[in-house]
Structures are given as C-alpha cells and as structure tokens.
C-alpha cells in the first residue's frame, strides 16, 4: 500500500497537522501527526497518534459524537483575543523531534 495524504491542517507558521492513511508494521491505519518546517528540523515530530484500520469505526463515531458547541468554551475565547502576529513559541533546545517511524504508537480501544 502507498501512503495517502488525506489532509494537511496548518497549526502555526512552522507546523502542520497531517492526516494520512499508511501502512506500519504490516497493518493499515490512519495516522495523525505534526510536521514541522524550521531551520533546525523538517519532518514529523513525536506528537500524534495512529488508529489501526480495525479501530477506525470506533474513532469516527467518537469524533462524530462531538458537539461543536463544546469546542467554543473559554479556551476558544482566549484564542480569539490573541493577535495573529504574536511570535510563535520557540521549541525547547533539549527536545529532539522523532525521526523514526517506529516512534508511532497505536491506540488501544
């Protein structure tokens, strides 16, 4: 199977959230990972998760059960007051992003 990118959602200037269908250890699944583009590192980070194909229906049902009104809580009102030109937080110098696909962890349902 060939990796298939489903969507790329911008998180900030340097980071996208990538949703893709791929194969890992011989099993197909949905992977949701952060991808950074910076002078120091370009590639996937450890941040993300993988949903095995046989657990996708449960994952989809959970996502579809979310009421969008619940996402409009106090946190979203804080985000609205931030200026779009605010500088992004710099990554910690001690943390190194994952460079191996083996860092992907699968969800247990």
MODELLER restraints for C-alpha pairs under 7 A, 6 or more apart:
rsr = mdl.restraints
at = mdl.atoms
rsr.add(forms.Gaussian(group=physical.xy_distance, feature=features.Distance(at['CA:1:A'], at['CA:23:A']), mean=6.64, stdev=0.5))
rsr.add(forms.Gaussian(group=physical.xy_distance, feature=features.Distance(at['CA:2:A'], at['CA:22:A']), mean=6.78, stdev=0.5))
rsr.add(forms.Gaussian(group=physical.xy_distance, feature=features.Distance(at['CA:3:A'], at['CA:20:A']), mean=6.97, stdev=0.5))
rsr.add(forms.Gaussian(group=physical.xy_distance, feature=features.Distance(at['CA:3:A'], at['CA:21:A']), mean=5.83, stdev=0.5))
rsr.add(forms.Gaussian(group=physical.xy_distance, feature=features.Distance(at['CA:3:A'], at['CA:22:A']), mean=4.50, stdev=0.5))
rsr.add(forms.Gaussian(group=physical.xy_distance, feature=features.Distance(at['CA:3:A'], at['CA:23:A']), mean=6.99, stdev=0.5))
rsr.add(forms.Gaussian(group=physical.xy_distance, feature=features.Distance(at['CA:4:A'], at['CA:20:A']), mean=5.52, stdev=0.5))
rsr.add(forms.Gaussian(group=physical.xy_distance, feature=features.Distance(at['CA:4:A'], at['CA:21:A']), mean=5.19, stdev=0.5))
rsr.add(forms.Gaussian(group=physical.xy_distance, feature=features.Distance(at['CA:4:A'], at['CA:22:A']), mean=6.43, stdev=0.5))
rsr.add(forms.Gaussian(group=physical.xy_distance, feature=features.Distance(at['CA:5:A'], at['CA:19:A']), mean=6.17, stdev=0.5))
rsr.add(forms.Gaussian(group=physical.xy_distance, feature=features.Distance(at['CA:5:A'], at['CA:20:A']), mean=4.21, stdev=0.5))
rsr.add(forms.Gaussian(group=physical.xy_distance, feature=features.Distance(at['CA:5:A'], at['CA:21:A']), mean=6.42, stdev=0.5))
rsr.add(forms.Gaussian(group=physical.xy_distance, feature=features.Distance(at['CA:6:A'], at['CA:19:A']), mean=5.44, stdev=0.5))
rsr.add(forms.Gaussian(group=physical.xy_distance, feature=features.Distance(at['CA:6:A'], at['CA:20:A']), mean=4.98, stdev=0.5))
rsr.add(forms.Gaussian(group=physical.xy_distance, feature=features.Distance(at['CA:7:A'], at['CA:18:A']), mean=5.98, stdev=0.5))
rsr.add(forms.Gaussian(group=physical.xy_distance, feature=features.Distance(at['CA:7:A'], at['CA:19:A']), mean=5.25, stdev=0.5))
rsr.add(forms.Gaussian(group=physical.xy_distance, feature=features.Distance(at['CA:7:A'], at['CA:20:A']), mean=6.98, stdev=0.5))
rsr.add(forms.Gaussian(group=physical.xy_distance, feature=features.Distance(at['CA:8:A'], at['CA:16:A']), mean=6.16, stdev=0.5))
rsr.add(forms.Gaussian(group=physical.xy_distance, feature=features.Distance(at['CA:8:A'], at['CA:17:A']), mean=5.65, stdev=0.5))
rsr.add(forms.Gaussian(group=physical.xy_distance, feature=features.Distance(at['CA:8:A'], at['CA:18:A']), mean=4.59, stdev=0.5))
rsr.add(forms.Gaussian(group=physical.xy_distance, feature=features.Distance(at['CA:8:A'], at['CA:19:A']), mean=6.37, stdev=0.5))
rsr.add(forms.Gaussian(group=physical.xy_distance, feature=features.Distance(at['CA:9:A'], at['CA:16:A']), mean=5.39, stdev=0.5))
rsr.add(forms.Gaussian(group=physical.xy_distance, feature=features.Distance(at['CA:9:A'], at['CA:17:A']), mean=5.00, stdev=0.5))
rsr.add(forms.Gaussian(group=physical.xy_distance, feature=features.Distance(at['CA:9:A'], at['CA:18:A']), mean=6.44, stdev=0.5))
rsr.add(forms.Gaussian(group=physical.xy_distance, feature=features.Distance(at['CA:10:A'], at['CA:16:A']), mean=4.31, stdev=0.5))
rsr.add(forms.Gaussian(group=physical.xy_distance, feature=features.Distance(at['CA:10:A'], at['CA:17:A']), mean=6.25, stdev=0.5))
rsr.add(forms.Gaussian(group=physical.xy_distance, feature=features.Distance(at['CA:11:A'], at['CA:17:A']), mean=6.44, stdev=0.5))
rsr.add(forms.Gaussian(group=physical.xy_distance, feature=features.Distance(at['CA:14:A'], at['CA:36:A']), mean=5.44, stdev=0.5))
rsr.add(forms.Gaussian(group=physical.xy_distance, feature=features.Distance(at['CA:14:A'], at['CA:37:A']), mean=5.10, stdev=0.5))
rsr.add(forms.Gaussian(group=physical.xy_distance, feature=features.Distance(at['CA:14:A'], at['CA:38:A']), mean=6.23, stdev=0.5))
rsr.add(forms.Gaussian(group=physical.xy_distance, feature=features.Distance(at['CA:15:A'], at['CA:34:A']), mean=6.49, stdev=0.5))
rsr.add(forms.Gaussian(group=physical.xy_distance, feature=features.Distance(at['CA:15:A'], at['CA:35:A']), mean=5.55, stdev=0.5))
rsr.add(forms.Gaussian(group=physical.xy_distance, feature=features.Distance(at['CA:15:A'], at['CA:36:A']), mean=4.42, stdev=0.5))
rsr.add(forms.Gaussian(group=physical.xy_distance, feature=features.Distance(at['CA:15:A'], at['CA:37:A']), mean=6.41, stdev=0.5))
rsr.add(forms.Gaussian(group=physical.xy_distance, feature=features.Distance(at['CA:16:A'], at['CA:34:A']), mean=5.71, stdev=0.5))
rsr.add(forms.Gaussian(group=physical.xy_distance, feature=features.Distance(at['CA:16:A'], at['CA:35:A']), mean=5.25, stdev=0.5))
rsr.add(forms.Gaussian(group=physical.xy_distance, feature=features.Distance(at['CA:16:A'], at['CA:36:A']), mean=6.52, stdev=0.5))
rsr.add(forms.Gaussian(group=physical.xy_distance, feature=features.Distance(at['CA:17:A'], at['CA:32:A']), mean=6.79, stdev=0.5))
rsr.add(forms.Gaussian(group=physical.xy_distance, feature=features.Distance(at['CA:17:A'], at['CA:33:A']), mean=5.68, stdev=0.5))
rsr.add(forms.Gaussian(group=physical.xy_distance, feature=features.Distance(at['CA:17:A'], at['CA:34:A']), mean=4.54, stdev=0.5))
rsr.add(forms.Gaussian(group=physical.xy_distance, feature=features.Distance(at['CA:17:A'], at['CA:35:A']), mean=6.21, stdev=0.5))
rsr.add(forms.Gaussian(group=physical.xy_distance, feature=features.Distance(at['CA:18:A'], at['CA:32:A']), mean=5.65, stdev=0.5))
rsr.add(forms.Gaussian(group=physical.xy_distance, feature=features.Distance(at['CA:18:A'], at['CA:33:A']), mean=5.43, stdev=0.5))
rsr.add(forms.Gaussian(group=physical.xy_distance, feature=features.Distance(at['CA:18:A'], at['CA:34:A']), mean=6.11, stdev=0.5))
rsr.add(forms.Gaussian(group=physical.xy_distance, feature=features.Distance(at['CA:18:A'], at['CA:35:A']), mean=6.76, stdev=0.5))
rsr.add(forms.Gaussian(group=physical.xy_distance, feature=features.Distance(at['CA:19:A'], at['CA:31:A']), mean=5.80, stdev=0.5))
rsr.add(forms.Gaussian(group=physical.xy_distance, feature=features.Distance(at['CA:19:A'], at['CA:32:A']), mean=4.59, stdev=0.5))
rsr.add(forms.Gaussian(group=physical.xy_distance, feature=features.Distance(at['CA:19:A'], at['CA:33:A']), mean=6.78, stdev=0.5))
rsr.add(forms.Gaussian(group=physical.xy_distance, feature=features.Distance(at['CA:20:A'], at['CA:30:A']), mean=5.75, stdev=0.5))
rsr.add(forms.Gaussian(group=physical.xy_distance, feature=features.Distance(at['CA:20:A'], at['CA:31:A']), mean=5.35, stdev=0.5))
rsr.add(forms.Gaussian(group=physical.xy_distance, feature=features.Distance(at['CA:20:A'], at['CA:32:A']), mean=6.62, stdev=0.5))
rsr.add(forms.Gaussian(group=physical.xy_distance, feature=features.Distance(at['CA:21:A'], at['CA:29:A']), mean=5.67, stdev=0.5))
rsr.add(forms.Gaussian(group=physical.xy_distance, feature=features.Distance(at['CA:21:A'], at['CA:30:A']), mean=4.60, stdev=0.5))
rsr.add(forms.Gaussian(group=physical.xy_distance, feature=features.Distance(at['CA:21:A'], at['CA:31:A']), mean=6.14, stdev=0.5))
rsr.add(forms.Gaussian(group=physical.xy_distance, feature=features.Distance(at['CA:22:A'], at['CA:28:A']), mean=5.64, stdev=0.5))
rsr.add(forms.Gaussian(group=physical.xy_distance, feature=features.Distance(at['CA:22:A'], at['CA:29:A']), mean=5.75, stdev=0.5))
rsr.add(forms.Gaussian(group=physical.xy_distance, feature=features.Distance(at['CA:22:A'], at['CA:30:A']), mean=6.46, stdev=0.5))
rsr.add(forms.Gaussian(group=physical.xy_distance, feature=features.Distance(at['CA:22:A'], at['CA:31:A']), mean=6.95, stdev=0.5))
rsr.add(forms.Gaussian(group=physical.xy_distance, feature=features.Distance(at['CA:23:A'], at['CA:29:A']), mean=6.32, stdev=0.5))
rsr.add(forms.Gaussian(group=physical.xy_distance, feature=features.Distance(at['CA:28:A'], at['CA:52:A']), mean=6.35, stdev=0.5))
rsr.add(forms.Gaussian(group=physical.xy_distance, feature=features.Distance(at['CA:28:A'], at['CA:53:A']), mean=5.72, stdev=0.5))
rsr.add(forms.Gaussian(group=physical.xy_distance, feature=features.Distance(at['CA:29:A'], at['CA:50:A']), mean=6.60, stdev=0.5))
rsr.add(forms.Gaussian(group=physical.xy_distance, feature=features.Distance(at['CA:29:A'], at['CA:51:A']), mean=5.49, stdev=0.5))
rsr.add(forms.Gaussian(group=physical.xy_distance, feature=features.Distance(at['CA:29:A'], at['CA:52:A']), mean=4.19, stdev=0.5))
rsr.add(forms.Gaussian(group=physical.xy_distance, feature=features.Distance(at['CA:29:A'], at['CA:53:A']), mean=4.43, stdev=0.5))
rsr.add(forms.Gaussian(group=physical.xy_distance, feature=features.Distance(at['CA:30:A'], at['CA:50:A']), mean=5.59, stdev=0.5))
rsr.add(forms.Gaussian(group=physical.xy_distance, feature=features.Distance(at['CA:30:A'], at['CA:51:A']), mean=5.06, stdev=0.5))
rsr.add(forms.Gaussian(group=physical.xy_distance, feature=features.Distance(at['CA:30:A'], at['CA:52:A']), mean=6.36, stdev=0.5))
rsr.add(forms.Gaussian(group=physical.xy_distance, feature=features.Distance(at['CA:30:A'], at['CA:53:A']), mean=6.78, stdev=0.5))
rsr.add(forms.Gaussian(group=physical.xy_distance, feature=features.Distance(at['CA:31:A'], at['CA:49:A']), mean=5.91, stdev=0.5))
rsr.add(forms.Gaussian(group=physical.xy_distance, feature=features.Distance(at['CA:31:A'], at['CA:50:A']), mean=4.29, stdev=0.5))
rsr.add(forms.Gaussian(group=physical.xy_distance, feature=features.Distance(at['CA:31:A'], at['CA:51:A']), mean=6.33, stdev=0.5))
rsr.add(forms.Gaussian(group=physical.xy_distance, feature=features.Distance(at['CA:32:A'], at['CA:48:A']), mean=5.33, stdev=0.5))
rsr.add(forms.Gaussian(group=physical.xy_distance, feature=features.Distance(at['CA:32:A'], at['CA:49:A']), mean=5.43, stdev=0.5))
rsr.add(forms.Gaussian(group=physical.xy_distance, feature=features.Distance(at['CA:32:A'], at['CA:50:A']), mean=6.25, stdev=0.5))
rsr.add(forms.Gaussian(group=physical.xy_distance, feature=features.Distance(at['CA:33:A'], at['CA:44:A']), mean=6.69, stdev=0.5))
rsr.add(forms.Gaussian(group=physical.xy_distance, feature=features.Distance(at['CA:33:A'], at['CA:47:A']), mean=5.88, stdev=0.5))
rsr.add(forms.Gaussian(group=physical.xy_distance, feature=features.Distance(at['CA:33:A'], at['CA:48:A']), mean=4.05, stdev=0.5))
rsr.add(forms.Gaussian(group=physical.xy_distance, feature=features.Distance(at['CA:33:A'], at['CA:49:A']), mean=6.34, stdev=0.5))
rsr.add(forms.Gaussian(group=physical.xy_distance, feature=features.Distance(at['CA:34:A'], at['CA:44:A']), mean=5.75, stdev=0.5))
rsr.add(forms.Gaussian(group=physical.xy_distance, feature=features.Distance(at['CA:34:A'], at['CA:45:A']), mean=5.67, stdev=0.5))
rsr.add(forms.Gaussian(group=physical.xy_distance, feature=features.Distance(at['CA:34:A'], at['CA:47:A']), mean=5.77, stdev=0.5))
rsr.add(forms.Gaussian(group=physical.xy_distance, feature=features.Distance(at['CA:34:A'], at['CA:48:A']), mean=6.20, stdev=0.5))
rsr.add(forms.Gaussian(group=physical.xy_distance, feature=features.Distance(at['CA:35:A'], at['CA:43:A']), mean=5.30, stdev=0.5))
rsr.add(forms.Gaussian(group=physical.xy_distance, feature=features.Distance(at['CA:35:A'], at['CA:44:A']), mean=4.28, stdev=0.5))
rsr.add(forms.Gaussian(group=physical.xy_distance, feature=features.Distance(at['CA:35:A'], at['CA:45:A']), mean=6.06, stdev=0.5))
rsr.add(forms.Gaussian(group=physical.xy_distance, feature=features.Distance(at['CA:36:A'], at['CA:42:A']), mean=5.36, stdev=0.5))
rsr.add(forms.Gaussian(group=physical.xy_distance, feature=features.Distance(at['CA:36:A'], at['CA:43:A']), mean=5.53, stdev=0.5))
rsr.add(forms.Gaussian(group=physical.xy_distance, feature=features.Distance(at['CA:36:A'], at['CA:44:A']), mean=6.34, stdev=0.5))
rsr.add(forms.Gaussian(group=physical.xy_distance, feature=features.Distance(at['CA:37:A'], at['CA:43:A']), mean=6.72, stdev=0.5))
rsr.add(forms.Gaussian(group=physical.xy_distance, feature=features.Distance(at['CA:44:A'], at['CA:98:A']), mean=6.71, stdev=0.5))
rsr.add(forms.Gaussian(group=physical.xy_distance, feature=features.Distance(at['CA:44:A'], at['CA:99:A']), mean=6.74, stdev=0.5))
rsr.add(forms.Gaussian(group=physical.xy_distance, feature=features.Distance(at['CA:45:A'], at['CA:97:A']), mean=4.75, stdev=0.5))
rsr.add(forms.Gaussian(group=physical.xy_distance, feature=features.Distance(at['CA:45:A'], at['CA:98:A']), mean=4.95, stdev=0.5))
rsr.add(forms.Gaussian(group=physical.xy_distance, feature=features.Distance(at['CA:46:A'], at['CA:97:A']), mean=6.03, stdev=0.5))
rsr.add(forms.Gaussian(group=physical.xy_distance, feature=features.Distance(at['CA:46:A'], at['CA:98:A']), mean=5.01, stdev=0.5))
rsr.add(forms.Gaussian(group=physical.xy_distance, feature=features.Distance(at['CA:46:A'], at['CA:103:A']), mean=6.52, stdev=0.5))
rsr.add(forms.Gaussian(group=physical.xy_distance, feature=features.Distance(at['CA:49:A'], at['CA:104:A']), mean=6.49, stdev=0.5))
rsr.add(forms.Gaussian(group=physical.xy_distance, feature=features.Distance(at['CA:49:A'], at['CA:105:A']), mean=6.06, stdev=0.5))
rsr.add(forms.Gaussian(group=physical.xy_distance, feature=features.Distance(at['CA:49:A'], at['CA:106:A']), mean=6.40, stdev=0.5))
rsr.add(forms.Gaussian(group=physical.xy_distance, feature=features.Distance(at['CA:50:A'], at['CA:104:A']), mean=6.70, stdev=0.5))
rsr.add(forms.Gaussian(group=physical.xy_distance, feature=features.Distance(at['CA:50:A'], at['CA:105:A']), mean=6.20, stdev=0.5))
rsr.add(forms.Gaussian(group=physical.xy_distance, feature=features.Distance(at['CA:50:A'], at['CA:106:A']), mean=4.88, stdev=0.5))
rsr.add(forms.Gaussian(group=physical.xy_distance, feature=features.Distance(at['CA:50:A'], at['CA:107:A']), mean=6.46, stdev=0.5))
rsr.add(forms.Gaussian(group=physical.xy_distance, feature=features.Distance(at['CA:51:A'], at['CA:106:A']), mean=5.92, stdev=0.5))
rsr.add(forms.Gaussian(group=physical.xy_distance, feature=features.Distance(at['CA:51:A'], at['CA:107:A']), mean=5.88, stdev=0.5))
rsr.add(forms.Gaussian(group=physical.xy_distance, feature=features.Distance(at['CA:52:A'], at['CA:106:A']), mean=6.83, stdev=0.5))
